[in-house]
Amino acid sequence: EDTETSNTFWDVHAYIKSARPAITILENVKEITEKAGADTSDADHITIEMSTLGYMGTFLKINAADYGAITTMIRIFFIFVQAQMLCDSSKTEILTKVEQL
């Protein structure tokens, strides 16, 4: 499906491929993690696509109310790091720490 969200990701993907930032943080709506009848979610697809560019990462579900906001607003944050920047022992340690946030 060619949606505005997927178009935006491909624009960002093209920029990341060209600029090669050391760290990339993306934000999206919570629905991006839903599978909606598919085997994988859009969040899973983004993680896979980023790995093809040489990035390791994960996504986190964060509720704004847990950080002092007066409203519940759940957002998804992706955190990716260039895999070549990490030694093998630090890869697992960093991803574990991010997932504990």
C-alpha positions as CSV (number, residue, x, y, z in Angstrom):
1,E,0.0,0.0,0.0
2,D,1.4,3.4,-1.0
3,T,0.5,5.7,1.9
4,E,1.8,9.0,3.0
5,T,3.5,7.3,5.9
6,S,5.3,4.8,3.7
7,N,6.3,7.6,1.3
8,T,7.7,9.6,4.2
9,F,9.8,6.6,5.3
10,W,11.2,6.0,1.9
11,D,12.2,9.7,1.7
12,V,13.9,9.3,5.1
13,H,15.5,6.0,3.9
14,A,16.9,7.7,0.9
15,Y,18.4,10.5,3.0
16,I,19.9,8.0,5.5
17,K,21.4,6.0,2.6
18,S,23.0,9.1,1.3
19,A,24.0,10.9,4.5
20,R,25.0,7.9,6.6
21,P,24.4,9.4,10.0
22,A,26.0,7.5,12.9
23,I,22.7,7.5,14.9
24,T,19.1,7.8,13.6
25,I,16.0,8.3,15.7
26,L,12.6,8.1,14.1
27,E,9.1,8.6,15.6
28,N,5.7,7.4,14.5
29,V,2.2,6.5,15.7
30,K,1.6,3.4,17.8
31,E,-0.4,1.7,15.0
32,I,2.9,1.2,13.1
33,T,3.5,-1.8,15.3
34,E,0.2,-3.5,14.5
35,K,0.3,-6.5,12.1
36,A,-3.2,-6.0,10.7
37,G,-3.4,-9.5,9.3
38,A,0.2,-9.6,8.0
39,D,3.0,-11.7,9.4
40,T,5.1,-8.5,10.2
41,S,4.2,-5.0,11.1
42,D,5.4,-1.8,9.4
43,A,7.7,-1.3,12.3
44,D,9.3,-4.7,11.6
45,H,9.7,-3.7,7.9
46,I,11.4,-0.4,8.9
47,T,13.8,-2.3,11.2
48,I,14.6,-4.8,8.4
49,E,15.1,-2.0,5.8
50,M,17.5,-0.1,8.2
51,S,19.5,-3.3,8.6
52,T,20.0,-3.4,4.8
53,L,21.7,0.0,5.2
54,G,24.0,-1.4,7.9
55,Y,22.1,-0.2,11.0
56,M,21.2,-2.1,14.1
57,G,18.3,-0.9,16.2
58,T,15.0,-1.4,17.8
59,F,11.8,0.4,18.5
60,L,10.2,1.5,21.8
61,K,6.6,2.2,22.7
62,I,6.6,5.4,24.9
63,N,3.6,6.9,26.6
64,A,3.9,10.7,27.1
65,A,2.0,10.4,30.4
66,D,4.9,8.4,31.9
67,Y,7.0,11.5,31.4
68,G,4.9,14.1,32.9
69,A,2.3,14.9,30.2
70,I,-1.3,15.3,31.3
71,T,-2.5,13.2,28.4
72,T,-1.9,9.7,27.3
73,M,-0.1,9.8,23.9
74,I,1.6,6.6,22.9
75,R,4.3,7.0,20.2
76,I,6.8,4.6,18.7
77,F,10.5,5.7,18.7
78,F,13.0,3.8,16.6
79,I,16.7,4.1,17.5
80,F,19.3,2.9,15.0
81,V,23.1,2.9,15.2
82,Q,25.6,2.1,12.4
83,A,26.5,-1.5,13.1
84,Q,30.1,-0.9,12.0
85,M,30.5,1.5,14.9
86,L,29.8,-1.2,17.4
87,C,32.1,-4.0,18.5
88,D,30.3,-7.4,18.8
89,S,30.1,-7.3,22.6
90,S,28.6,-3.8,22.7
91,K,25.9,-4.6,20.2
92,T,23.9,-6.8,22.5
93,E,24.6,-4.6,25.5
94,I,23.4,-1.4,23.8
95,L,20.2,-3.0,22.4
96,T,19.4,-4.5,25.8
97,K,19.8,-1.1,27.5
98,V,17.6,0.7,24.9
99,E,14.9,-2.0,25.3
100,Q,14.9,-1.4,29.1
101,L,14.0,2.3,28.7
